[in-house]
Amino acid sequence: MTAKLILEDGTILFGTSFGAMESSVGEVVFNTGMVGYPETLTDPSYTGQILVLTYPLVGNYGVSERLIQDNLQRYFESDKIHLRGLVISELSKSYSHWNAVQSLDSWLQEQKIPGIYGIDTRMLTQKLRTRGSMLGKLIKREEYLDFHDPNGENLVARASRKTPQIFGAGKKRVLVLDCGCKNNIIRSLVCRGVEVYVVPWNWPAEKEQFDAVLISNGPGDPVQAMKTVETVRKLLALGKPILGICMGNQILSLAAGARTYKLKYGHHSQNQPCVQVGSKRCFITSQNHGYAVDENTLPEGWLPWFFNANDGTNEGIRHKLQPFMSVQFHPEATPGPVETNFIFDEFIEMV
């Protein structure tokens, strides 16, 4: 069945439908990863977005079984697909992998997520890189849908869990503010021997008992999650170790008094080069965000920690004296480079 992707600049791209027989609207962004579509699709940071995968063949290794390990989905970053639609060049009609149990097509149908293939994703990516992220409509049936900008909503409230959960065990407790937390952030803490207490984005965390705080990744504009920002301001006053990841970098910066802004097309890839400030060390990182910190607005006492070698944007901050730090990239990334795992080690040493 023919489907079409309509962009807000008037571009109409025709392709073949797969996945759910539904239409959707959202912000169109691209991801340059070569593998890892199960992890990518279940990343809560893609809430409200129509995702373009630049790799030409998608679906060749299927979708793995739903294995629960340590009360988490073993091969996924959350318990569902969060994006609004999937755009690819070529869909593999058959799959082969030792633990695959279904195709990408059937998984999207099960999750009620529409997809379209047969799209020139190279051309589409160049268009998005030139103009920037655009609103789009993925149309499966002849129906009229208005364009809708999801960044005007509090997407963090949609992606965050609704009740607290505890994972792992240890003498120290790390409280995680869930803005759309990826499973592997929790795994990365549990394997380092701490108890992980995960609470919703709007939880009065300052009233809880804990030894340190981690502010997770999440979707959309961080300014929409001001309740979390206000909570982090209270947590800063306690002086306990704080680590922010992805949106957590933006939330911590806002709580400190800095500002954030929207990037032209965001960073959605597994190969972003980040340089540690004051050195020549460059780390290859995995990223997924559409907003960045304006490091020129950082108040006294705060310093840039990393910057992006491609566009010079901020990739992390830390405090001169207090145990507060954050990174814009994903040190827990799966799939993706793991050479920034030391961020978790440094955090646990602080704790």
Secondary structure, 3 states (H helix, E strand, C coil): CEEEEEECCCCEEEEEEEECCCCEEEEEEEECCCCCHHHHHCCHHHCCEEEEECCCEECCCCEECCCEECCEECCCCCCCCCCCEEECCEECCCCCCCCEEECHHHHHHHHCCEEEECCCHHHHHHHHHHHCCEEEEEECCCCCCCCCCHHHCCHHHHHCCCCCEEECCCCCEEEEEECCCCHHHHHHHHCCCCEEEEEECCCCHHHCCCCEEEECCCCCCHHHHHHHHHHHHHHHCCCCCEEEECHHHHHHHHHHCCEEEEEEEEEEEEEEEEEECCCCCEEEEEEEEEEEEEHHHCCCCEEEEEEECCCCCEEEEEECCCCEEEECCCCCCCCCCCCCCHHHHHHHHHC
